[in-house]
Amino acid sequence: MYDAPSDKAKKIFLAPEGMPVEVISVLRTWVKVRDPLGDLAWISRDDLNDRRMVMATSVAVLRREAESNAPLWFRVDRGVLLELLEEKPVNGFLKVRYAEGQVGYIQPDQVWGL
C-alpha cells in the first residue's frame, strides 16, 4: 500500500492476503482504500481481489442457520478473516466461510469490511 497513486510513491504498508478494505475512490489503475484501523492508502487495482472478506471485530458467534435461535456452530476471535459468501443478509445474518471451510452465519455488527 502506498501514500500516493504511483509505483514511485512511498510504500507505507504490506497488507496481508485477504485483508478487507473499504474503497474510497478509484483512479484508473489505482484505488484509494481505508484499512480496518481507519488509515487511508493507495493500492494498485491489480492487487485487489474480487473475493470479499470481512474481519471479526470481537469474539464472534457463528450459527448453523440464519436465525438467532439456531445452534451455535463455533466462535472466532477478534481479527479473524471470514469470506463473505452472500452480499445481502438473510434474516439479519451474513453467510460466511471460515478459513478451514466451515460455513456459518454471523451478525453484521460483529464484522468489519461490508
Secondary structure as GFF3:
##gff-version 3
##sequence-region A 1 114
A	DSSP	beta_strand	22	27	.	.	.	ID=ss1
A	DSSP	beta_strand	30	34	.	.	.	ID=ss2
A	DSSP	beta_strand	40	44	.	.	.	ID=ss3
A	DSSP	three_ten_helix	45	47	.	.	.	ID=ss4
A	DSSP	beta_strand	53	56	.	.	.	ID=ss5
A	DSSP	beta_strand	60	63	.	.	.	ID=ss6
A	DSSP	beta_strand	72	76	.	.	.	ID=ss7
A	DSSP	beta_strand	81	84	.	.	.	ID=ss8
A	DSSP	beta_strand	94	97	.	.	.	ID=ss9
A	DSSP	beta_strand	103	106	.	.	.	ID=ss10
A	DSSP	three_ten_helix	108	110	.	.	.	ID=ss11
A	DSSP	beta_strand	111	112	.	.	.	ID=ss12
###
